[in-house]
Amino acid sequence: MKAFLALSVLLLFFSQTSTPAQNQKIAEKIKLVEKSLVGPVHKQGDKGWTIRERMAHYKVNGVSIAVIHNYKIEWAKGYGWADKSSKTPVSPSTLFQAGSISKSLNAVGVLKLAQQGKIDLHTDINQYLRSWKFPYNAVSKNKKITLAHLLTHTAGLGISGFNGYAAGQPIPSLPQVLNGQRPANSAPVRSVFEPGLRHEYSGGGTTITQMIVTDITYQRYSDYMHENVLKPLGMTSSTFTQPIVKNAATGYYENGKQVEGKYHIYPEQAAAGLWTTPTDLARFIIDVQQAYAGQRNTLLTPATAKLMLTPYLDAKAAPGVYIDNYNGEKYFEHTGLTHGFYSHYYGSLSGGNGLVIMTNSVNTDLVAEMVNSIAHVYGFRGLYRSQIEKDFKVSDEVLQTYIGRYKLGPDAILNVSKKGQQLFIQLNNEEKTPVFAETMNKFYLKAVDAQIEFVKNSNGKITKAILYQDGSANPAPRLGNK
C-alpha cells in the first residue's frame, strides 16, 4: 500500500441500519472529494487536483475533515502527518488548535448562562466582573459595554487577536492580559470607539467574557466549559485546558517549518484556547442546527439558538459566529488561525449540512479549495465558489476610469491602479493584487474568492466600488476626483 494511503485513517459514521449500498455511495463521495479540489478560478474542463497534490503544493503536513449531511456526521477522515518528524499520522481523533473557532464554543457557554438567568446580555459588564473591572474612559462616551457587544465584536474594543506564548515563555494571568502587563505580550484591552457603533473584531473583548464566566461561576474557565458545554455536546476529545499533553498535532508555518515547541499556549482561552477535532466540532454544529430547527432537546433552547444565529448590528456578526448568505442559502461559520494551525467550519441554517476542515499549517488556500470540493460533491448550495476563468477584454480607456482611491472602511483604503492592460487593487499598504474582467465593470481575483464592481452615476462618472466577498457586498465610495 502506498505510503500516503497508509497515513489516511478513515472513520465512517454509518448507522446500524446502513446498507452496503449506502456505505458504497458514501465511499464514492469521499473519493470524489479527494480528487476535485479547485481554487477560486478554474479553466473550463479542469477535473481538479487531489488532496495529496495540494498538500504537497502548499507544504501542508496534516489535514482532518468531517462532513455533515442531513444533521448527521456522514464521514470523517485524516490525511498526512500530525507530526512530521515522528511520522505520526493524522487520524479523526487527532487534536488541532482551533484558534478563533474557540469563540463559537465560548458563545455557547455564555448564552447558556443567560438562558439560565444567571446573566443578562444587555447589562453593563462591570456588574458581573469581580476580580477585574473594565476601565471606562472618554472614548466610550458614557455608553456601557454589554455581553451582547462582546460576543458580536461591537463593543468598540481593540486587540483583534493574540500571538500566544511559545514553549518556555512565562504565561500571564488573565488580568495581566487585559491590562497589558508583563509577561503579557499584547496591549491593554481598552475602548477605541464607543460601544454599539459598528462591528470591529476584538479577541480582547472575547477575553473579557472569559473573565466574566470565571467570576460568575467561581470555576476555572476550562472546567466550566468542559462540564457545561463540551461534555453535554459529546465533544469528548476536546478541551480548553492548556498546555495539551497528548494526541495533539504539531503546528507548522507556511514554509513547512515547525513551530518552536510544537504550538503556542493561549491563556486567552475563550478567544483562542480550544483544542478539538473536526468530529467534535461537527457535533457542536449539529446541536446548534437542531436547536435552531426546534427538532429536539439540545444544549441551547430554540430561542437561544435563534439568538446565536441572528446578526446583532450588521448582516454578519452574531454571537460567536458569522452569518453568510450565499445566494439565499445561509450558513453560520468561523475560521481559526494560530501559530501553526488553520481551520474553518460551516453549518447551514436549514437542512442540517456542513463541514469542518482543520490543518496543522497556517496556509489558508488549501482549506478554501477543499470547501469547494466538498460543496461540489454534496451540492451544498452557496459554498462552491469557484468561477470559470473568463477572457473578457476591457479597453484601456475604460480601465483608466477605474483608477483611484476608494474608502472601504474607517481605516481601509482600496487603491486601484493599472500597469499596461492589467488592473490592480491594493488594500492600504498591502501587496498589489491583479484583477481580471468578467464584464465591462466587474472584475474578479484569482487568488481569493472576491469580486470588485465599479459603479457609475447618471453622468457616467465612477462614484464607488463594491467589493464582494464571503457572501457580502461592501461599498467603497470613491475619494477625490481622480
Backbone hydrogen bonds, N-H to C=O, Kabsch-Sander energy under -0.5 kcal/mol:
donor,donor_aa,acceptor,acceptor_aa,energy
6,A,2,K,-1.8
7,L,3,A,-1.0
7,L,4,F,-0.7
8,S,4,F,-0.9
9,V,7,L,-0.9
9,V,78,G,-0.5
9,V,90,V,-0.8
10,L,8,S,-0.5
11,L,76,A,-2.3
13,F,11,L,-0.5
13,F,74,E,-0.8
14,F,12,L,-1.6
18,S,15,S,-1.9
23,N,19,T,-2.4
24,Q,20,P,-2.4
25,K,21,A,-1.9
26,I,22,Q,-2.1
27,A,23,N,-2.3
28,E,24,Q,-2.0
29,K,25,K,-1.7
30,I,26,I,-2.3
31,K,27,A,-1.9
32,L,28,E,-1.9
33,V,29,K,-2.7
34,E,30,I,-2.2
35,K,31,K,-0.6
35,K,32,L,-1.2
36,S,33,V,-1.0
37,L,49,W,-2.3
38,V,369,E,-0.8
42,H,387,Q,-3.0
46,D,43,K,-2.3
49,W,37,L,-2.7
51,I,34,E,-2.2
54,R,50,T,-2.1
55,M,51,I,-2.7
56,A,52,R,-1.9
57,H,53,E,-2.2
58,Y,54,R,-2.4
59,K,55,M,-0.6
59,K,56,A,-0.6
60,V,55,M,-2.4
61,N,59,K,-0.6
63,V,79,Y,-2.3
64,S,358,M,-2.4
65,I,77,K,-2.5
66,A,356,V,-2.0
67,V,75,W,-2.4
68,I,354,G,-2.8
69,H,72,K,-3.0
71,Y,352,G,-3.2
72,K,69,H,-0.7
74,E,67,V,-2.4
74,E,72,K,-0.9
75,W,67,V,-1.1
76,A,11,L,-2.3
77,K,65,I,-2.0
78,G,9,V,-1.9
79,Y,63,V,-3.0
81,W,61,N,-2.5
82,A,88,T,-3.2
83,D,88,T,-1.6
87,K,83,D,-0.6
87,K,84,K,-0.5
88,T,83,D,-2.0
90,V,80,G,-2.6
94,T,91,S,-2.1
95,L,247,N,-3.0
96,F,276,T,-3.1
98,A,96,F,-0.6
98,A,274,L,-2.9
99,G,272,A,-0.6
101,I,98,A,-1.9
102,S,99,G,-2.1
103,K,100,S,-1.7
104,S,101,I,-1.3
105,L,101,I,-1.0
106,N,102,S,-2.6
107,A,103,K,-2.1
108,V,104,S,-1.4
109,G,105,L,-2.0
110,V,106,N,-2.4
111,L,107,A,-3.1
112,K,108,V,-2.1
113,L,109,G,-1.3
114,A,110,V,-1.9
115,Q,111,L,-2.7
116,Q,112,K,-1.7
117,G,114,A,-1.3
118,K,113,L,-2.5
119,I,113,L,-0.8
123,T,120,D,-1.4
125,I,145,I,-2.4
127,Q,124,D,-2.1
128,Y,125,I,-1.8
129,L,125,I,-1.5
136,Y,134,F,-1.4
140,S,137,N,-1.1
141,K,138,A,-1.3
142,N,137,N,-0.5
143,K,140,S,-1.8
147,L,123,T,-0.5
148,A,121,L,-2.6
150,L,146,T,-2.1
151,L,147,L,-2.7
152,T,148,A,-1.1
153,H,150,L,-0.8
154,T,149,H,-2.5
155,A,149,H,-0.6
158,G,190,R,-2.0
165,Y,265,I,-2.0
167,A,260,E,-0.7
169,Q,166,A,-2.1
177,V,173,S,-2.0
178,L,174,L,-2.5
179,N,175,P,-2.0
180,G,176,Q,-0.7
180,G,177,V,-0.8
181,Q,176,Q,-2.4
184,A,181,Q,-2.5
189,V,178,L,-2.4
190,R,188,P,-0.9
192,V,156,G,-3.7
193,F,156,G,-1.6
196,G,154,T,-3.2
197,L,194,E,-1.0
200,E,153,H,-3.1
203,G,159,I,-0.6
203,G,160,S,-0.9
204,G,159,I,-2.5
206,T,202,S,-1.4
207,T,203,G,-1.8
208,I,204,G,-1.2
209,T,205,G,-1.2
210,Q,206,T,-1.3
211,M,207,T,-1.6
212,I,208,I,-2.1
213,V,209,T,-2.4
214,T,210,Q,-2.0
215,D,211,M,-2.3
216,I,212,I,-2.5
217,T,213,V,-2.4
218,Y,214,T,-1.6
224,Y,220,R,-2.5
225,M,221,Y,-2.6
226,H,222,S,-1.9
227,E,223,D,-2.4
228,N,224,Y,-2.4
229,V,225,M,-1.7
230,L,225,M,-2.8
231,K,226,H,-2.6
233,L,229,V,-1.7
234,G,230,L,-0.5
234,G,231,K,-1.4
235,M,230,L,-2.7
236,T,234,G,-1.9
238,S,235,M,-1.1
239,T,275,W,-2.1
249,A,95,L,-2.8
250,T,82,A,-3.0
251,G,262,K,-3.2
252,Y,340,G,-1.3
252,Y,360,N,-0.6
253,Y,257,K,-3.2
256,G,253,Y,-2.2
259,V,251,G,-2.6
262,K,259,V,-2.7
265,I,165,Y,-2.6
269,Q,267,P,-2.2
271,A,268,E,-0.5
272,A,268,E,-2.3
273,G,269,Q,-2.4
275,W,239,T,-2.6
276,T,96,F,-2.4
281,L,277,T,-2.4
282,A,278,P,-2.3
283,R,279,T,-1.4
284,F,280,D,-1.7
285,I,281,L,-2.5
286,I,282,A,-2.6
287,D,283,R,-2.1
288,V,284,F,-2.2
289,Q,285,I,-2.6
290,Q,286,I,-2.8
291,A,287,D,-2.3
292,Y,288,V,-2.7
293,A,289,Q,-1.9
294,G,290,Q,-0.7
294,G,291,A,-0.8
295,Q,290,Q,-2.6
305,A,301,T,-2.9
306,K,302,P,-2.3
307,L,303,A,-1.8
308,M,304,T,-2.4
309,L,305,A,-1.7
310,T,307,L,-1.3
312,Y,317,A,-2.7
318,A,316,K,-0.7
318,A,321,V,-2.4
320,G,151,L,-2.2
320,G,318,A,-0.5
321,V,318,A,-1.1
322,Y,333,E,-2.0
323,I,316,K,-2.9
324,D,322,Y,-0.6
324,D,331,Y,-3.0
326,Y,324,D,-0.7
326,Y,329,E,-2.9
327,N,325,N,-0.8
329,E,326,Y,-2.0
330,K,328,G,-0.6
331,Y,324,D,-2.5
332,F,347,G,-2.9
333,E,322,Y,-2.1
334,H,345,Y,-1.2
336,G,343,S,-2.2
338,T,341,F,-2.3
340,G,338,T,-1.1
341,F,338,T,-1.1
342,Y,359,T,-1.5
343,S,336,G,-2.1
344,H,357,I,-2.2
345,Y,334,H,-1.9
346,Y,355,L,-2.3
347,G,332,F,-2.1
348,S,353,N,-3.1
349,L,330,K,-2.5
354,G,68,I,-2.0
355,L,346,Y,-2.0
356,V,66,A,-2.3
357,I,344,H,-2.4
358,M,64,S,-2.6
359,T,342,Y,-2.1
360,N,62,G,-1.5
362,V,252,Y,-0.8
368,A,364,T,-1.5
369,E,365,D,-2.0
370,M,366,L,-2.2
371,V,367,V,-2.3
372,N,368,A,-1.9
373,S,369,E,-1.8
374,I,370,M,-2.7
375,A,371,V,-2.7
376,H,372,N,-2.2
377,V,373,S,-2.4
378,Y,374,I,-2.5
379,G,375,A,-1.1
380,F,375,A,-1.4
381,R,379,G,-1.0
383,L,380,F,-1.5
384,Y,380,F,-0.7
385,R,383,L,-0.9
387,Q,40,P,-3.1
387,Q,385,R,-0.5
389,E,42,H,-3.0
392,F,437,A,-1.0
399,L,395,S,-2.5
400,Q,396,D,-2.0
401,T,397,E,-0.7
401,T,398,V,-1.0
402,Y,398,V,-0.6
402,Y,399,L,-1.4
403,I,399,L,-0.6
403,I,400,Q,-0.8
404,G,416,V,-1.7
405,R,479,L,-0.6
406,Y,414,L,-2.3
407,K,477,P,-2.8
408,L,406,Y,-1.0
408,L,412,A,-1.8
409,G,412,A,-1.6
412,A,409,G,-1.1
414,L,406,Y,-3.6
415,N,413,I,-0.7
415,N,426,Q,-3.5
416,V,404,G,-3.0
417,S,415,N,-0.5
417,S,424,F,-2.1
419,K,422,Q,-2.6
422,Q,419,K,-2.0
423,L,421,Q,-0.5
423,L,435,V,-0.6
424,F,417,S,-3.0
425,I,433,T,-2.5
426,Q,415,N,-2.0
428,N,413,I,-3.2
428,N,426,Q,-0.7
430,E,427,L,-2.5
433,T,425,I,-3.0
435,V,423,L,-2.3
436,F,444,Y,-2.7
438,E,442,K,-2.9
439,T,442,K,-1.8
443,F,452,I,-3.0
444,Y,436,F,-2.9
445,L,450,A,-2.2
450,A,448,V,-1.5
451,Q,468,Y,-2.1
452,I,443,F,-2.6
453,E,466,I,-2.4
454,F,441,N,-2.6
455,V,464,K,-2.9
457,N,461,K,-2.0
460,G,457,N,-2.1
463,T,455,V,-2.4
463,T,461,K,-0.5
464,K,455,V,-1.2
465,A,476,A,-2.4
466,I,453,E,-2.6
467,L,474,N,-2.6
468,Y,451,Q,-3.1
468,Y,466,I,-0.6
469,Q,467,L,-0.6
469,Q,472,S,-2.1
470,D,449,D,-0.6
472,S,469,Q,-1.7
474,N,467,L,-2.6
474,N,472,S,-0.5
476,A,465,A,-3.1
478,R,463,T,-2.9
479,L,405,R,-3.3
